[in-house]
């Protein structure tokens, strides 16, 4: 969010906390991209603020609530309400003080993801198929007005990679289930009660390898019964998707353009090696 949006979104978060009887005199920005994440003080609650047009906020709350009910390793909600303030949607969560700055060990990461997947198999919620997210990336790549800086040769290459990897994963024939969608290290907190996942608006249905593709490579070594061929295809698909999003003219991901260039190069190298 831009500076003026950040100020308004912060006020919306503090006002929402006050509505629930929480004392919020100050807010510290923890993350700022298409959504704003704040630590509210002195109530010590985490607020996530999205523009009112943002999709998936209620879905995220519903998923988190259901997963908490079955004992999954997820961050707790402070309130199950999605609060509407001005032009923003606000959700409030428990704040967890990080217990370490070190990366979560691979085996511990894999164990948390395995428990999350087990809990997700017990949750009956309608969720989009992973191919719907791939389609969003494909539409972006095919729309020159939305990706004006993407050179034509790169556009053709990226579109072809998305199509090829989508078909490879879709036709694998593997069992599908509810997934986190983006269980990368930024969405796994190290807390005193163990690793806890956050950010469930990307939940979708697909093979577990699609989730594992977002985790550090070594995590899959500790997860049981992984199909290595499918995992490799999922990793290529995931990299193609996030590369496409970095070329969106409205993308607010920090240093997004540089990453878009870097990831395109990685995709080309991977394609050359597999060919």
Backbone as numpy.savetxt, mean C-alpha at the origin, in Angstrom:
# Nx Ny Nz CAx CAy CAz Cx Cy Cz
0.75 16.14 -0.42 -0.08 17.34 -0.42 0.79 18.59 -0.42
0.33 19.62 -1.10 1.02 20.89 -1.09 0.86 21.57 0.27
1.64 22.62 0.50 1.68 23.26 1.82 0.30 23.73 2.27
-0.45 24.37 1.38 -1.75 24.88 1.78 -2.72 23.73 2.07
-2.58 22.61 1.33 -3.43 21.45 1.58 -3.06 20.79 2.90
-1.76 20.75 3.17 -1.30 20.15 4.41 -1.86 20.88 5.63
-1.89 22.19 5.56 -2.41 22.98 6.67 -3.90 22.69 6.89
-4.67 22.66 5.81 -6.10 22.41 5.93 -6.37 20.98 6.40
-5.59 20.02 5.87 -5.77 18.63 6.26 -5.42 18.43 7.73
-4.40 19.12 8.21 -4.02 19.03 9.62 -5.13 19.56 10.51
-5.72 20.68 10.13 -6.84 21.23 10.90 -8.02 20.26 10.91
-8.26 19.59 9.78 -9.35 18.62 9.71 -9.09 17.46 10.67
-7.84 17.02 10.75 -7.50 15.92 11.66 -7.68 16.32 13.11
-7.19 17.50 13.48 -7.30 17.95 14.86 -8.75 18.19 15.26
-9.53 18.72 14.33 -10.95 18.93 14.59 -11.68 17.60 14.77
-11.31 16.60 13.96 -11.94 15.28 14.06 -11.63 14.64 15.40
-10.39 14.77 15.85 -10.02 14.22 17.15 -10.82 14.87 18.27
-10.99 16.16 18.17 -11.74 16.88 19.19 -13.20 16.41 19.23
-13.76 16.11 18.08 -15.14 15.62 18.01 -15.32 14.33 18.81
-14.25 13.54 18.88 -14.31 12.27 19.60 -13.84 12.39 21.05
-13.65 13.64 21.49 -13.25 13.86 22.88 -11.76 13.71 23.12
-10.96 13.70 22.06 -9.51 13.59 22.20 -8.88 14.97 22.21
-7.84 15.14 22.97 -7.15 16.42 23.05 -6.00 16.46 22.05
-6.13 17.36 21.09 -5.11 17.47 20.04 -4.75 18.94 19.85
-3.63 19.35 20.45 -3.16 20.73 20.33 -2.03 20.87 19.31
-1.45 19.74 18.93 -0.30 19.78 18.03 -0.33 18.57 17.12
0.31 18.69 15.94 0.36 17.59 15.00 1.73 17.55 14.33
2.30 16.36 14.27 3.60 16.16 13.64 3.38 15.35 12.36
3.87 15.85 11.24 3.71 15.15 9.97 4.68 13.96 9.94
4.12 12.75 9.75 4.93 11.54 9.65 5.15 11.13 8.20
4.17 11.40 7.36 4.28 11.04 5.95 3.33 11.92 5.15
3.81 12.36 3.99 3.01 13.24 3.15 3.16 12.84 1.69
2.09 12.30 1.11 2.07 12.01 -0.32 0.67 12.35 -0.81
-0.07 11.38 -1.35 -1.45 11.67 -1.74 -2.36 11.72 -0.52
-1.87 11.18 0.60 -2.55 11.29 1.89 -1.56 11.84 2.91
-2.11 12.38 3.99 -1.28 12.94 5.05 -1.43 12.09 6.30
-0.28 11.70 6.88 -0.28 10.94 8.11 0.33 11.79 9.21
-0.40 11.92 10.32 -0.02 12.83 11.40 -0.02 12.11 12.74
0.88 12.54 13.62 0.82 12.12 15.03 0.24 13.28 15.82
-0.93 13.06 16.39 -1.60 14.12 17.15 -1.18 14.05 18.61
-0.92 15.23 19.19 -0.49 15.33 20.58 -1.39 16.30 21.33
-1.62 16.12 22.63 -1.02 15.11 23.52 -1.79 13.78 23.57
-2.85 13.63 22.76 -3.63 12.38 22.82 -2.85 11.19 22.28
-1.77 11.47 21.52 -0.91 10.44 20.95 -1.70 9.45 20.10
-2.40 10.00 19.12 -3.18 9.23 18.17 -2.66 9.51 16.77
-2.70 8.52 15.90 -2.28 8.70 14.52 -3.50 9.00 13.65
-3.40 10.06 12.87 -4.48 10.45 11.97 -4.04 10.29 10.53
-4.92 9.73 9.71 -4.67 9.65 8.27 -5.75 10.48 7.58
-5.30 11.39 6.72 -6.20 12.35 6.10 -6.10 12.23 4.59
-7.25 12.05 3.94 -7.29 11.92 2.48 -8.30 12.90 1.92
-8.09 13.39 0.70 -9.11 14.23 0.06 -10.43 13.48 -0.03
-11.53 14.20 0.00 -12.85 13.56 0.03 -13.11 12.69 -1.19
-12.42 12.98 -2.30 -12.61 12.18 -3.51 -11.83 10.86 -3.46
-11.00 10.69 -2.45 -10.16 9.50 -2.36 -11.03 8.27 -2.12
-10.79 7.23 -2.90 -11.57 6.00 -2.75 -10.88 5.04 -1.78
-11.65 4.23 -1.13 -11.10 3.14 -0.35 -10.93 3.39 1.13
-11.29 4.58 1.62 -11.07 4.87 3.04 -11.97 4.02 3.93
-13.27 3.96 3.60 -14.18 3.14 4.40 -13.82 1.66 4.28
-13.42 1.24 3.09 -13.00 -0.14 2.88 -11.82 -0.48 3.78
-10.85 0.43 3.87 -9.68 0.19 4.71 -10.08 -0.01 6.17
-10.97 0.83 6.66 -11.42 0.72 8.05 -12.15 -0.60 8.27
-13.01 -0.98 7.33 -13.76 -2.24 7.46 -12.82 -3.43 7.51
-11.82 -3.44 6.64 -10.86 -4.56 6.61 -10.07 -4.62 7.91
-9.55 -3.48 8.35 -8.75 -3.44 9.58 -9.56 -3.91 10.78
-10.81 -3.50 10.83 -11.66 -3.89 11.96 -11.91 -5.40 11.97
-12.21 -5.95 10.80 -12.48 -7.39 10.72 -11.22 -8.21 11.02
-10.07 -7.75 10.54 -8.83 -8.47 10.80 -8.46 -8.43 12.28
-8.70 -7.29 12.93 -8.43 -7.19 14.36 -9.31 -8.17 15.14
-10.53 -8.35 14.69 -11.47 -9.25 15.37 -11.02 -10.70 15.34
-10.26 -11.09 14.30 -9.78 -12.47 14.21 -8.34 -12.60 14.67
-7.81 -11.56 15.30 -6.48 -11.63 15.90 -5.32 -11.49 14.96
-5.52 -10.86 13.82 -4.43 -10.68 12.85 -3.47 -9.60 13.33
-2.21 -9.63 12.86 -1.22 -8.63 13.28 -1.41 -7.31 12.54
-2.39 -6.52 13.00 -2.72 -5.26 12.35 -2.76 -4.13 13.38
-2.48 -2.93 12.92 -2.57 -1.76 13.80 -4.03 -1.53 14.20
-4.23 -1.09 15.43 -5.58 -0.93 15.96 -6.18 0.42 15.57
-7.47 0.42 15.35 -8.21 1.65 15.12 -8.48 2.35 16.44
-8.35 3.66 16.44 -8.79 4.45 17.59 -10.29 4.66 17.52
-10.81 4.74 16.31 -12.24 4.89 16.07 -12.60 4.18 14.79
-13.76 3.54 14.75 -14.21 2.85 13.54 -14.94 3.79 12.58
-15.04 5.05 12.94 -15.70 6.03 12.09 -14.75 6.62 11.06
-15.30 6.91 9.89 -14.60 7.74 8.91 -15.21 9.13 9.05
-14.43 10.08 9.53 -14.94 11.41 9.81 -14.74 12.32 8.60
-15.79 13.05 8.27 -15.75 13.97 7.13 -15.64 15.39 7.67
-14.54 16.04 7.34 -14.30 17.41 7.80 -13.85 18.24 6.60
-14.63 19.29 6.30 -14.34 20.13 5.13 -14.28 19.24 3.88
-13.16 19.23 3.19 -13.02 18.41 1.98 -12.15 17.18 2.22
-12.13 16.70 3.47 -11.21 15.61 3.81 -11.93 14.48 4.55
-11.36 13.28 4.38 -11.80 12.10 5.12 -10.70 11.77 6.13
-11.09 11.61 7.39 -10.11 11.41 8.47 -10.38 10.09 9.17
-9.34 9.30 9.34 -9.43 8.09 10.16 -8.39 8.19 11.26
-8.73 7.65 12.43 -7.87 7.75 13.61 -7.46 6.36 14.07
-6.16 6.22 14.34 -5.56 4.92 14.67 -4.70 5.04 15.92
-4.41 3.89 16.53 -3.47 3.87 17.64 -2.08 4.25 17.09
-1.35 5.01 17.87 0.02 5.34 17.50 0.97 4.38 18.21
1.95 3.86 17.46 2.92 2.92 18.02 4.31 3.53 17.94
4.93 3.67 19.08 6.31 4.17 19.12 7.23 3.09 18.54
8.03 3.43 17.54 8.94 2.41 16.97 9.89 1.87 18.04
10.08 0.55 18.06 10.96 -0.03 19.06 12.39 -0.16 18.55
12.57 -0.03 17.24 13.92 -0.12 16.66 13.95 0.57 15.31
15.13 1.03 14.94 15.29 1.62 13.61 15.82 0.57 12.63
16.12 -0.61 13.14 16.63 -1.69 12.30 15.49 -2.35 11.52
15.82 -2.92 10.38 14.82 -3.63 9.58 14.31 -4.84 10.35
13.03 -5.15 10.19 12.45 -6.32 10.82 13.10 -7.56 10.21
13.58 -8.50 11.02 14.22 -9.71 10.48 13.32 -10.44 9.49
13.93 -11.04 8.47 13.17 -11.67 7.40 12.21 -12.74 7.91
12.67 -13.58 8.83 11.81 -14.65 9.35 10.62 -14.09 10.11
10.86 -13.01 10.86 9.78 -12.37 11.61 8.78 -11.71 10.66
9.31 -11.10 9.63 8.47 -10.47 8.59 7.57 -11.53 7.93
8.19 -12.65 7.54 7.45 -13.72 6.88 6.38 -14.30 7.81
6.73 -14.46 9.09 5.76 -15.00 10.04 4.56 -14.09 10.20
4.82 -12.77 10.26 3.72 -11.81 10.38 2.83 -11.85 9.13
3.45 -11.94 7.96 2.68 -11.98 6.72 1.87 -13.28 6.62
2.46 -14.37 7.05 1.74 -15.64 7.05 0.52 -15.58 7.97
0.68 -14.99 9.16 -0.45 -14.85 10.09 -1.51 -13.90 9.52
-1.06 -12.85 8.83 -2.02 -11.94 8.21 -2.83 -12.67 7.15
-2.17 -13.44 6.31 -2.87 -14.20 5.27 -3.85 -15.20 5.88
-3.44 -15.84 6.98 -4.34 -16.79 7.64 -5.59 -16.08 8.13
-5.42 -14.90 8.73 -6.57 -14.13 9.18 -7.44 -13.68 8.02
-6.82 -13.32 6.91 -7.57 -12.86 5.75 -8.43 -13.97 5.14
-8.00 -15.21 5.31 -8.82 -16.32 4.82 -10.08 -16.50 5.66
-10.10 -15.89 6.84 -11.28 -15.97 7.72 -12.20 -14.77 7.57
-11.80 -13.80 6.78 -12.57 -12.57 6.62 -13.29 -12.59 5.28
-14.60 -12.50 5.34 -15.41 -12.53 4.12 -15.84 -11.11 3.77
-15.02 -10.45 2.97 -15.32 -9.09 2.53 -15.12 -9.01 1.02
-16.03 -8.34 0.31 -15.81 -8.17 -1.13 -14.59 -7.29 -1.36
-13.74 -7.72 -2.26 -12.52 -6.97 -2.56 -12.23 -7.10 -4.04
-11.60 -6.09 -4.63 -11.27 -6.17 -6.06 -10.22 -7.24 -6.32
-10.21 -7.76 -7.54 -9.17 -8.69 -7.96 -7.91 -7.91 -8.26
-6.75 -8.52 -8.10 -5.50 -7.80 -8.33 -5.42 -7.27 -9.76
-6.11 -7.91 -10.69 -6.07 -7.46 -12.08 -6.72 -6.09 -12.26
-7.62 -5.71 -11.34 -8.21 -4.38 -11.42 -7.15 -3.31 -11.17
-6.23 -3.60 -10.28 -5.14 -2.66 -10.01 -4.18 -2.60 -11.19
-3.97 -3.76 -11.83 -3.12 -3.77 -13.02 -3.78 -2.94 -14.12
-5.10 -3.06 -14.24 -5.83 -2.30 -15.26 -5.68 -0.80 -15.05
-5.65 -0.38 -13.79 -5.45 1.05 -13.51 -4.10 1.51 -14.04
-3.07 0.69 -13.82 -1.74 1.04 -14.33 -1.73 1.04 -15.86
-2.42 0.10 -16.47 -2.46 0.03 -17.92 -3.16 1.25 -18.51
-4.26 1.66 -17.90 -4.96 2.85 -18.39 -4.08 4.09 -18.28
-3.31 4.16 -17.22 -2.41 5.28 -17.02 -1.35 5.33 -18.11
-0.74 4.19 -18.38 0.31 4.13 -19.40 -0.25 4.46 -20.79
-1.47 4.06 -21.05 -2.08 4.29 -22.37 -2.63 5.70 -22.55
-2.64 6.49 -21.49 -3.20 7.85 -21.55 -2.05 8.86 -21.54
-1.70 9.35 -22.71 -0.56 10.27 -22.82 -0.79 11.57 -22.07
-2.05 11.99 -21.95 -2.36 13.23 -21.24 -2.03 13.11 -19.75
-2.15 11.89 -19.20 -1.87 11.68 -17.77 -0.41 11.36 -17.53
0.29 10.90 -18.58 1.72 10.56 -18.44 2.52 11.24 -19.54
2.50 12.58 -19.58 3.10 13.30 -20.71 4.62 13.16 -20.82
5.30 12.86 -19.73 6.77 12.78 -19.77 7.28 11.38 -20.08
6.39 10.43 -20.25 6.80 9.07 -20.57 7.05 8.96 -22.07
8.31 8.72 -22.45 8.69 8.65 -23.86 7.98 7.48 -24.55
7.72 7.63 -25.84 6.96 6.63 -26.58 7.57 5.23 -26.51
8.90 5.08 -26.70 9.47 3.72 -26.58 9.27 3.12 -25.19
9.40 3.95 -24.16 9.18 3.47 -22.80 7.72 3.13 -22.57
6.83 3.88 -23.17 5.39 3.64 -23.04 5.04 2.27 -23.65
5.57 2.01 -24.84 5.31 0.73 -25.50 5.88 -0.43 -24.68
7.11 -0.25 -24.18 7.74 -1.29 -23.37 6.96 -1.56 -22.09
6.55 -0.50 -21.39 5.85 -0.65 -20.12 4.48 -1.27 -20.33
3.76 -0.86 -21.38 2.45 -1.43 -21.67 2.58 -2.92 -21.97
3.60 -3.29 -22.75 3.81 -4.69 -23.08 4.16 -5.53 -21.86
4.98 -4.97 -20.97 5.36 -5.69 -19.76 4.16 -5.92 -18.85
3.34 -4.89 -18.67 2.13 -5.02 -17.85 1.20 -6.10 -18.40
1.00 -6.09 -19.70 0.10 -7.07 -20.33 0.66 -8.49 -20.20
1.94 -8.66 -20.47 2.55 -9.98 -20.43 2.57 -10.57 -19.02
2.94 -9.75 -18.04 3.03 -10.24 -16.66 1.64 -10.44 -16.05
0.69 -9.62 -16.45 -0.69 -9.82 -15.98 -1.20 -11.18 -16.42
-0.98 -11.53 -17.67 -1.44 -12.81 -18.18 -0.71 -13.96 -17.50
0.58 -13.81 -17.27 1.36 -14.88 -16.64 0.85 -15.17 -15.24
0.56 -14.14 -14.46 0.09 -14.34 -13.08 -1.36 -14.82 -13.08
-2.18 -14.25 -13.93 -3.61 -14.62 -13.97 -3.81 -16.07 -14.38
-2.94 -16.56 -15.27 -3.11 -17.90 -15.81 -2.30 -18.95 -15.06
-1.77 -18.58 -13.90 -0.94 -19.52 -13.15 -1.75 -20.65 -12.54
-3.04 -20.42 -12.31 -3.90 -21.45 -11.75 -3.76 -21.64 -10.26
-3.07 -20.75 -9.58 -2.87 -20.90 -8.14 -4.07 -20.40 -7.34
-4.21 -20.95 -6.15 -5.30 -20.55 -5.26 -5.20 -19.06 -4.96
-6.34 -18.39 -4.92 -6.38 -16.96 -4.63 -7.14 -16.70 -3.33
-6.79 -15.59 -2.68 -7.43 -15.23 -1.42 -7.34 -13.72 -1.23
-7.89 -13.24 -0.14 -7.74 -11.83 0.20 -6.29 -11.55 0.55
-5.75 -10.45 -0.01 -4.36 -10.06 0.20 -4.28 -8.64 0.74
-3.13 -8.30 1.31 -2.89 -6.92 1.72 -2.80 -6.01 0.50
-2.09 -6.45 -0.52 -1.96 -5.67 -1.74 -0.63 -4.94 -1.86
-0.12 -4.42 -0.73 1.17 -3.72 -0.73 1.86 -3.90 0.62
2.19 -5.13 1.01 2.83 -5.33 2.33 4.33 -5.07 2.30
4.73 -3.92 1.78 6.15 -3.57 1.74 6.60 -3.08 3.13
7.90 -2.91 3.36 8.39 -2.54 4.69 7.77 -1.26 5.25
7.37 -0.33 4.38 6.75 0.89 4.86 5.38 0.67 5.47
4.78 -0.49 5.22 3.46 -0.81 5.76 3.52 -1.86 6.86
4.70 -2.06 7.43 4.86 -2.99 8.55 5.59 -2.28 9.68
4.92 -2.13 10.81 5.48 -1.42 11.95 6.16 -2.38 12.91
7.29 -1.96 13.45 7.95 -2.70 14.51 7.47 -2.14 15.84
6.71 -2.94 16.60 6.13 -2.47 17.85 6.49 -3.41 19.00
6.16 -2.99 20.20 6.45 -3.82 21.37 5.67 -5.12 21.35
4.56 -5.15 20.62 3.75 -6.37 20.54 4.09 -7.19 19.29
5.14 -6.79 18.58 5.53 -7.50 17.37 5.19 -6.71 16.12
5.50 -7.23 14.94 5.22 -6.52 13.69 3.71 -6.38 13.46
3.29 -5.19 13.05 1.87 -4.94 12.77 1.73 -4.26 11.41
0.80 -4.76 10.61 0.57 -4.19 9.28 -0.39 -3.01 9.34
-0.18 -2.08 8.42 -1.04 -0.90 8.27 -1.41 -0.75 6.80
-2.32 0.18 6.51 -2.66 0.60 5.15 -3.33 -0.53 4.36
-4.63 -0.67 4.55 -5.37 -1.78 3.95 -6.27 -1.37 2.78
-6.14 -0.16 2.30 -7.01 0.25 1.20 -6.62 -0.41 -0.11
-5.42 -1.02 -0.15 -4.97 -1.71 -1.36 -5.33 -3.19 -1.37
-6.11 -3.64 -0.39 -6.46 -5.06 -0.32 -7.13 -5.52 -1.61
-6.78 -6.72 -2.03 -7.33 -7.27 -3.26 -7.28 -8.79 -3.14
-7.78 -9.47 -4.15 -7.74 -10.92 -4.19 -6.71 -11.38 -5.22
-5.97 -12.42 -4.87 -4.96 -12.94 -5.77 -4.13 -14.00 -5.07
-3.09 -14.50 -5.72 -2.21 -15.50 -5.09 -1.30 -14.83 -4.06
-0.89 -15.57 -3.04 -0.08 -14.99 -1.97 1.26 -14.47 -2.51
1.71 -15.01 -3.65 2.96 -14.54 -4.23 2.88 -13.07 -4.64
1.68 -12.59 -4.93 1.51 -11.17 -5.28 1.89 -10.29 -4.09
1.50 -10.71 -2.88 1.90 -9.98 -1.68 3.40 -10.12 -1.42
3.91 -11.33 -1.54 5.33 -11.56 -1.27 6.23 -10.75 -2.20
5.74 -10.44 -3.38 6.52 -9.65 -4.33 6.82 -8.25 -3.80
6.02 -7.76 -2.86 6.21 -6.42 -2.31 7.16 -6.42 -1.11
7.45 -7.58 -0.57 8.33 -7.69 0.60 9.78 -7.82 0.14
10.74 -7.59 1.02 12.14 -7.84 0.66 12.33 -9.26 0.14
13.24 -9.44 -0.80 13.39 -10.72 -1.49 13.57 -11.90 -0.53
14.35 -11.70 0.54 14.69 -12.81 1.43 13.51 -13.27 2.28
12.46 -12.46 2.37 11.29 -12.84 3.18 10.66 -14.11 2.63
10.63 -14.25 1.32 10.02 -15.43 0.70 10.73 -16.72 1.08
12.01 -16.62 1.47 12.76 -17.82 1.87 12.20 -18.42 3.15
11.46 -17.63 3.92 10.92 -18.09 5.20 9.41 -18.30 5.16
8.81 -18.14 3.99 7.36 -18.32 3.84 7.14 -19.69 3.18
6.24 -20.52 3.73 6.08 -21.88 3.22 5.39 -21.97 1.86
5.80 -22.95 1.08 5.11 -23.36 -0.15 4.98 -22.24 -1.18
6.06 -21.52 -1.40 6.06 -20.43 -2.37 6.39 -20.99 -3.75
5.64 -20.59 -4.76 5.94 -20.95 -6.15 6.93 -19.91 -6.68
8.17 -20.32 -6.90 9.23 -19.37 -7.26 9.01 -18.75 -8.65
8.50 -19.52 -9.58 8.24 -18.97 -10.91 7.15 -17.90 -10.83
6.09 -18.20 -10.11 5.00 -17.24 -9.95 5.48 -16.01 -9.19
6.31 -16.22 -8.18 6.84 -15.09 -7.42 7.65 -14.17 -8.31
8.47 -14.74 -9.19 9.25 -13.92 -10.11 8.36 -13.12 -11.04
7.29 -13.75 -11.54 6.35 -13.04 -12.40 5.65 -11.91 -11.64
5.29 -12.19 -10.39 4.63 -11.17 -9.58 5.56 -9.99 -9.30
6.83 -10.29 -9.09 7.79 -9.20 -8.85 7.92 -8.31 -10.08
7.96 -8.92 -11.25 8.03 -8.12 -12.48 6.76 -7.30 -12.67
5.62 -7.92 -12.38 4.35 -7.21 -12.51 4.27 -6.04 -11.53
4.67 -6.30 -10.28 4.64 -5.25 -9.27 5.54 -4.08 -9.66
6.75 -4.38 -10.14 7.68 -3.32 -10.53 7.12 -2.52 -11.70
6.47 -3.19 -12.64 5.87 -2.48 -13.77 4.74 -1.57 -13.31
3.95 -2.02 -12.34 2.83 -1.21 -11.83 3.33 0.05 -11.12
4.28 -0.12 -10.21 4.72 1.05 -9.45 5.52 2.01 -10.35
6.15 1.46 -11.39 6.83 2.32 -12.36 5.81 3.18 -13.09
4.70 2.58 -13.50 3.65 3.33 -14.19 3.13 4.47 -13.33
2.91 4.22 -12.05 2.35 5.25 -11.16 3.32 6.42 -10.98
4.61 6.17 -11.08 5.57 7.27 -10.92 5.56 8.23 -12.10
4.98 7.82 -13.23 4.92 8.70 -14.40 3.62 9.48 -14.48
2.73 9.24 -13.54 1.48 10.00 -13.48 1.80 11.47 -13.18
1.31 12.38 -13.98 1.63 13.80 -13.77 1.13 14.30 -12.42
0.15 13.62 -11.83 -0.36 14.03 -10.53 0.27 13.29 -9.36
1.28 12.46 -9.65 1.92 11.67 -8.59 2.66 12.59 -7.62
2.44 12.36 -6.32 3.09 13.18 -5.29 4.10 12.37 -4.47
4.48 11.21 -4.99 5.45 10.39 -4.28 6.80 11.11 -4.27
7.46 11.20 -3.10 8.75 11.90 -3.03 9.77 11.32 -4.01
10.38 12.21 -4.81 11.40 11.81 -5.77 10.87 10.80 -6.79
9.58 10.93 -7.12 8.92 9.95 -7.96 9.49 9.84 -9.37
9.83 10.99 -9.99 10.32 10.94 -11.37 11.64 10.17 -11.45
12.55 10.42 -10.52 13.83 9.70 -10.53 13.60 8.20 -10.39
12.67 7.83 -9.52 12.38 6.41 -9.33 11.77 5.81 -10.59
10.92 6.58 -11.29 10.32 6.09 -12.52 11.38 5.74 -13.55
12.38 6.59 -13.67 13.49 6.34 -14.61 14.30 5.12 -14.16
14.60 5.06 -12.87 15.42 3.97 -12.33 14.71 2.62 -12.50
13.41 2.58 -12.20 12.67 1.32 -12.27 12.46 0.87 -13.71
12.32 1.80 -14.64 12.25 1.42 -16.04 13.53 0.69 -16.46
14.66 1.20 -16.00 15.94 0.57 -16.31 16.01 -0.83 -15.71
15.54 -1.00 -14.48 15.53 -2.31 -13.83 14.66 -3.29 -14.59
13.50 -2.82 -15.05 12.59 -3.69 -15.82 13.23 -4.15 -17.11
13.92 -3.24 -17.80 14.57 -3.60 -19.05 15.67 -4.65 -18.82
16.42 -4.49 -17.75 17.47 -5.45 -17.44 16.87 -6.82 -17.12
15.79 -6.82 -16.35 15.14 -8.09 -15.99 14.57 -8.78 -17.22
14.00 -7.98 -18.13 13.44 -8.55 -19.36 14.54 -9.15 -20.22
15.67 -8.45 -20.31 16.80 -8.93 -21.11 17.35 -10.24 -20.55
17.41 -10.33 -19.23 17.96 -11.53 -18.58 17.03 -12.72 -18.77
15.71 -12.48 -18.69 14.74 -13.57 -18.82 14.61 -14.02 -20.26
14.91 -13.08 -21.20 14.82 -13.42 -22.61 16.02 -14.18 -23.09
